[in-house]
Amino acid sequence: MKKSALLLCLAFATCAVAETNLSLPEGTAVKMRMENAVSTYGNKVGDTWSGRVTTPVALDGKTIIPVGSTIEGRVTRLTEPRRIKGKPTIDLFPEMVTLPNGEKYVLRAVMVDTNVGKGTDVSQEGEFKGNGMDGRDKKEIAIGTGAGVVSGALIGGGEGALVGAAIGGGATMVHWLVKKRYTVMPAGTEVVMELSRPMELSAASSGK
């Protein structure tokens, strides 16, 4: 009888240990909505950001990260390139997830998608990339070149038009070469992240 009771206690203890040493596997998707905007012009590296989990994250049918959990992190990279073909960049580094009951866990993940659209994308490194050169840019370059053609033609006829096109186009190209590109992830942006390493759910990893 005593032996059976001891075995039962050991079984419960083993289950308890297993329960407290759960971990979400690498690659698990975590969906959140940004609570504050992050931009290349309004923020600096080291600034903090936060988001709210919008879809429960489960393991073996059990919810591990409920809806409403808070994810907090830092901005680790911001770029505003001056080149025509460059794309502005925002890199978000998540550090911690706080559950509604106050439990905190270390979170390491990379961004894989957003709902911003409009020419933006997310790189393989998990960086948010803003618009590069678009149709409006090409139109403005064309307008600049066309203005040069008209001015040159008025001054020197056909030969002047060629010179004007070269001057107008060249000036516009110089303008675009030095112009900065910026991007923003507005508050409310929906972000999908994937764990870059397992998220430990043991008591030791909890900040509570």
C-alpha positions in Angstrom: 0.0 0.0 0.0 2.8 2.4 1.0 4.7 1.5 -2.2 1.6 2.2 -4.4 1.1 5.6 -2.7 4.8 6.4 -3.2 4.6 5.5 -6.9 1.5 7.6 -7.3 3.2 10.6 -5.6 6.2 10.1 -8.0 3.9 10.1 -11.0 2.2 13.3 -9.9 5.6 14.9 -9.2 6.9 13.9 -12.7 3.8 15.4 -14.3 4.2 18.6 -12.3 7.9 18.8 -13.4 6.9 18.2 -17.0 4.2 20.8 -16.8 6.6 23.5 -15.5 9.2 22.7 -18.1 7.0 23.2 -21.2 8.4 25.2 -24.1 6.9 26.6 -27.3 9.0 25.3 -30.2 11.1 27.4 -32.5 9.0 28.6 -35.5 5.8 29.0 -33.5 3.8 32.0 -34.9 2.7 34.8 -32.6 0.3 37.4 -34.0 0.1 40.9 -32.4 -1.2 44.4 -33.0 1.2 47.3 -32.5 0.1 49.7 -29.7 2.4 52.5 -30.8 3.8 53.7 -34.1 7.4 53.1 -35.0 9.0 55.2 -37.8 12.4 55.9 -39.3 11.9 59.6 -38.7 10.2 59.7 -35.3 12.2 57.0 -33.4 15.8 56.1 -32.6 17.6 52.8 -32.0 16.9 51.7 -28.5 13.3 53.1 -28.3 10.8 50.7 -26.8 7.6 49.4 -28.4 4.7 47.2 -27.4 2.0 45.1 -29.0 -1.0 43.1 -27.9 -1.4 39.4 -28.9 -4.5 39.0 -31.1 -4.6 35.2 -31.6 -4.1 32.7 -28.8 -0.9 30.6 -29.0 -1.5 27.0 -28.0 0.6 23.9 -27.3 -1.0 20.4 -27.3 -4.4 22.0 -27.2 -3.6 24.2 -24.2 -3.5 28.0 -24.5 0.0 29.2 -23.5 -0.1 32.9 -24.7 -3.7 34.2 -24.4 -5.2 37.0 -26.4 -4.4 40.4 -24.8 -0.9 39.4 -23.6 1.6 42.2 -24.0 4.8 41.9 -26.1 7.5 44.4 -25.4 10.7 45.1 -27.1 13.2 47.5 -28.6 14.0 49.1 -31.9 17.4 47.7 -33.1 17.8 49.2 -36.5 16.4 52.2 -38.5 17.7 53.3 -41.9 16.6 56.1 -44.3 18.7 55.5 -47.4 19.5 58.3 -49.8 19.9 56.1 -52.9 17.1 55.8 -55.5 16.9 52.1 -55.1 17.3 51.9 -51.4 14.5 50.9 -49.0 14.0 52.3 -45.5 14.3 49.7 -42.8 12.8 49.1 -39.3 14.0 46.2 -37.2 12.0 45.2 -34.0 13.5 43.0 -31.3 10.9 41.5 -29.0 12.2 40.8 -25.4 9.3 39.9 -23.2 5.7 38.7 -23.2 3.5 39.4 -20.2 0.4 37.3 -19.8 -2.9 38.7 -18.5 -2.2 37.1 -15.1 1.1 39.0 -14.8 3.5 36.2 -15.6 6.4 37.3 -17.8 8.5 35.2 -20.1 11.5 35.9 -22.3 10.5 36.0 -26.0 12.9 35.7 -28.9 11.2 36.1 -32.3 11.6 37.6 -35.7 9.0 39.4 -37.8 7.8 37.5 -40.9 4.8 39.5 -42.1 2.7 42.7 -41.6 -0.6 44.1 -43.0 0.9 47.4 -44.0 1.1 46.6 -47.7 1.6 49.4 -50.2 5.0 48.2 -51.5 6.3 47.2 -48.1 7.7 43.8 -47.2 9.6 41.9 -44.6 13.1 40.6 -45.4 14.4 37.1 -44.7 16.3 38.7 -41.7 13.0 39.8 -40.3 13.4 43.5 -41.1 10.4 45.7 -42.2 11.2 47.3 -45.5 9.4 50.4 -46.7 8.8 51.5 -50.2 11.6 51.8 -52.7 11.3 53.7 -56.0 7.7 53.7 -57.1 5.5 55.0 -59.9 5.3 58.5 -58.4 9.1 58.8 -58.3 9.3 57.7 -62.0 6.6 60.2 -62.9 8.4 63.1 -61.2 11.7 62.2 -62.9 9.8 62.1 -66.2 8.2 65.5 -65.4 11.7 66.9 -64.5 13.1 65.7 -67.8 10.1 66.9 -69.8 10.4 70.4 -68.2 14.0 70.5 -69.3 13.0 69.5 -72.9 10.4 72.3 -73.0 12.8 74.9 -71.6 15.6 73.9 -73.9 13.4 73.9 -77.0 12.1 77.4 -76.2 15.7 78.6 -75.9 17.5 76.7 -78.6 15.2 74.6 -80.7 15.9 70.9 -81.3 19.4 71.0 -80.1 18.3 73.0 -77.0 15.7 70.4 -76.3 18.4 67.7 -76.1 20.5 69.8 -73.8 17.5 70.7 -71.8 16.5 67.0 -71.4 20.0 66.2 -70.2 20.0 69.0 -67.7 16.4 68.4 -66.5 16.9 64.7 -66.2 20.3 65.1 -64.5 19.0 67.6 -62.0 16.1 65.4 -61.1 18.3 62.3 -60.7 20.6 64.3 -58.4 17.5 65.3 -56.4 16.5 61.6 -56.0 20.0 60.5 -55.2 20.1 62.8 -52.1 16.5 62.4 -51.1 15.9 60.3 -48.0 13.3 57.6 -47.9 11.3 57.1 -44.7 8.8 54.5 -43.5 6.4 53.9 -40.6 4.6 51.0 -39.0 1.5 52.8 -37.6 -0.2 52.0 -34.3 -2.6 49.2 -35.0 -0.3 47.5 -37.5 -0.8 43.7 -37.4 2.5 41.8 -37.2 3.2 38.1 -37.4 6.3 36.9 -35.6 7.9 33.5 -35.4 9.9 32.3 -32.4 13.6 32.2 -33.3 14.3 29.9 -30.4 12.1 27.8 -28.0 10.2 29.9 -25.5 10.8 28.3 -22.1 7.7 28.2 -19.8 9.4 27.0 -16.7 9.2 28.8 -13.4 12.9 29.9 -13.9 12.0 31.7 -17.1 9.1 33.5 -15.6 9.6 37.0 -14.2 6.7 36.7 -11.8 
